[in-house]
Amino acid sequence: MKTKLFSVIFFFGMITTFAQSVDYNTKKDYVAKGYDVVAYFNNQAIEGDKAYTTTYDDVKFKFSSEKNLNTFKSNPEKYVPQYGGYCAYAIAVSGKKVDINPKTFEIRDGKLYLFYNAWGNNTLNSWKKNNVKGLQIKADKNWEAMNLD
């Protein structure tokens, strides 16, 4: 009996371990608060439409058009925001998962970075004023360490 119980617990533990590889910021039930992650690459912050949704890596994404939905489906890794969609600056500087303003973003080196912007604190400005490459390296290291826990 103990062997069967252990096997069941082990099996379900393995499923949950591999179910999602990244801790995504899913405020409003979608990555990027439901904004179209493909549109960002056209320098547009556009809220998605529930008619155009998909699931990738066990989280939901919303798009403004069928064309953008299909573009995402053809290469999702290209469009997924860095650091699970949390504020890139906060990940770099403090190693903390901070919510974002979906209208505050940057495409750099072909990747999408999202930022906190409220109460007079626009972290995109802070990101740009500092050594961006250094911040990217710090954020990458912090994010990796945060996801090993």
Secondary structure as UniProt FT lines:
FT   HELIX           2..19
FT   HELIX           27..29
FT   HELIX           31..34
FT   TURN            37..38
FT   HELIX           39..42
FT   STRAND          49..56
FT   TURN            57..58
FT   STRAND          59..63
FT   HELIX           66..74
FT   HELIX           76..79
FT   HELIX           82..85
FT   HELIX           88..94
FT   STRAND          101..108
FT   TURN            109..110
FT   STRAND          111..115
FT   STRAND          117..118
FT   TURN            119..120
FT   STRAND          121..122
FT   HELIX           123..129
FT   HELIX           132..146
FT   TURN            147..148
//
